[in-house]
Amino acid sequence: MIDLETVSQSKLTTYNRTIARWTRLSGSAGERSAAEYVATQLLRFGFETQILMHDAFISLPGKAELRITSPETRVLAAITHSMGISTAPAGLAGELVFAGKGTVEELERVGPGAFALIDGRATPQVAVNATTAGVAGLVCYAGRAPHEMCCSPVWGSPSAATLGALPNVVLVSVARADGEALRELCLAGRVEVRATAEVHTGWTKTPIVVGDLEPGHREAEDRFVMFSGHLDGWYLGAMDNGSANATMLEVARVLAPYRKRLRRGLRILFWSGHSHGRYSSSAWYADTHWLELNARCLVHVNIDSTGAVDADDFGTNSMPQTAGLARWAVRQVANAELDAHRLGRNSDQSFLGVGMPSILGAISRQADHSLGWWWHTPYDTLDKVDPARLVRDTKIFVLALERLLTDPVVPFDYAAAGSDLRESLEAIAKTGGSALDLSPAIAAASRLETLAGKLARAAAAADGGARAAAINACLHELGRILVPATYTAAGPYAHDPALETPFLPRLREVVRLAVLGPDSDAGRFLRVDLVRAHNAVADAAQRAAACVEACLAALAVGARAAARKRPASGGSRPTVRRARPPRRAASRGKRRRGRSA
Ligand SMILES: [Zn+2]
């Protein structure tokens, strides 16, 4: 067990202070300096380190102003947003109409050529709604100071196919107090405004820092754990994401001396393009490293905004197969219960198509569940990070990563994933009534749940060797089968939009089937899609169950063979990967550092 007391508050503070000296806009000189700094630290700790440079479609907001021209004349402090459009230098004038939360229906009532005033943040969904409704611009209000936002609904850099989905609207945000005053004006009579916005959008080179720690255990697998967080950010970003970057470095420092105990490699990745390119780096990495990630990457551990002042509300992104580990780590360190909820469409979750399970992200929040009023504002400074809470959160990541890197059998709970899938399908089936038969998928999920329970019992008795290798290969394969089929609509090789995407996204329209009536024309068209969506989920659940069954059969054969004193065998399916020679890292030559396009 790693000694958690080796987590150093003074080192964390040094890393955090150093990184928060630079404004780290994606593709900027400040971000580049921060990338050089973290790469140097990783190299010092013994990681094979490189900085990858790649093309990314980055959008940086410039100057903005909102001028009320009638019924009074006043200038409000305003910001514009990444992926919004620029106005002419003289600005754009129009009527300002209050449009509630900014649904398409609310925005359609605003009318073309006018500005809509929105109670809430400038989100990609609101920008999409505004573009659909054809309004000229949005004035959003939220927060003590307005929050910087990236409003693209396109995940990663746009492609030829998705470029047209970018918002085509002027986006401006003001502080909540100003927004509420504007709303009162709008409700009292006609209001005229002139907005000026400058947004600089285009292709630019951005850095990804990659650090690899090879596993040194004699039974090391040819797999690695990905630990990632964004290095880019808004303003000095001391918390978001400077504190998390400090945690990443400290985790790397603390784990490096334990290399000989690692059964799996650790790959640390510092992304660019999270804040200004809608996850452009992680999406690029997923696309350009797809084959390697598919074959070798076990899990994505994400991190964001650790150790904020007063952040004692524990909640995080997870999946049912990883939630148990996340809760355990928080209980061990903080003696607190973690709300390990299903991940949302955020946080560089670019690896669902590959089939990598995901765990953690931001783990500690304010009492109102937010990351703080200072999040994405110039007030995200070092005074918003509490060194003691930063140590606490860092220990949580050390513990969770230690288990993922050193447990003989990876601590994934696919019985929980199976039961979650069954329950989710049952809930959808209830909504759809008799209009759609989901029973084959439900039966397969139930079978997966039972078989995965048996696998967990077998795993508890496996402390290494061929049995653990066979179970780990099966657990790896279960992610590849289940995650793309149940978390994505776009499938393995593409990315769903950066808009809220529910679990089992292709089946979500069942709700509409009940409304439309299954015998209406529209209902019949929809049913064509839903039958196909059901097939995809049922097939995945059946293949997952078959994968577990084959593993259990192989374990039984191996056990009988061992009883007859013959060498144990993992069987032909799933594949038992050959253990890597422990000194592989050394045989690859000196650790290098460089860059590639
Ligand atoms: Zn962040």
Boltz pocket constraint, residues with backbone or C-beta under 6 A from the ligand:
constraints:
  - pocket:
      binder: B
      contacts: [[A, 230], [A, 240], [A, 241], [A, 304], [A, 305]]
      max_distance: 6.0
